[in-house]
Amino acid sequence: MISKVSHIGIAVKNLEEAIDIWTKLGLTVEGIETVESQKVRVAFLPIGKEVRIELLEPTSEDSPIAKYIEKKGVGIHHLALASDDVINEMQKAENNGLQLIDKTPRPGAHNASIAFLHPKAMAGVLLELCQEKHDH
């Protein structure tokens, strides 16, 4: 079942500069990690106990985030909804005619299992379904 907004992913060119901007709001960095499979460096800034801002910096020119920035510029990249069963949510979405990008979940940042739905299926929003392995 989808239970909450997990995070809002924001594509940035420079992680340190973006962190500097977001911390001016009083947010703090919970952690930074590199997700090799996505060719991206990620910084997490919690808002309250449940939601995070996820800043995404490409680590190579062929990174999906680099391609996104080249095409659309920096800014909001995706919305992630938390679920306790990503596979079930994917099946439900597909059964209801929503186009999936991922056919099976893949590993994501924060030790999560993730899958994306196509923006064309979600009124222009790249939607990530996210099953966190542990709660914060």
HELIX and SHEET records of a PDB file:
HELIX    1   1 LEU A   15  THR A   23  1                                   9    
HELIX    2   2 GLU A   36  GLN A   38  5                                   3    
HELIX    3   3 PRO A   64  LYS A   72  1                                   9    
HELIX    4   4 VAL A   86  ASN A   95  1                                  10    
HELIX    5   5 ALA A  109  ASN A  111  5                                   3    
SHEET    1   A 8 GLY A  31  VAL A  35  0                                        
SHEET    2   A 8 VAL A  40  ILE A  47 -1                                        
SHEET    3   A 8 VAL A  51  PRO A  58 -1                                        
SHEET    4   A 8 ILE A   2  ALA A  11  1                                        
SHEET    5   A 8 GLY A  75  SER A  83 -1                                        
SHEET    6   A 8 LEU A 127  GLU A 132  1                                        
SHEET    7   A 8 ALA A 112  LEU A 117 -1                                        
SHEET    8   A 8 ARG A 106  GLY A 108 -1                                        
END                                                                             
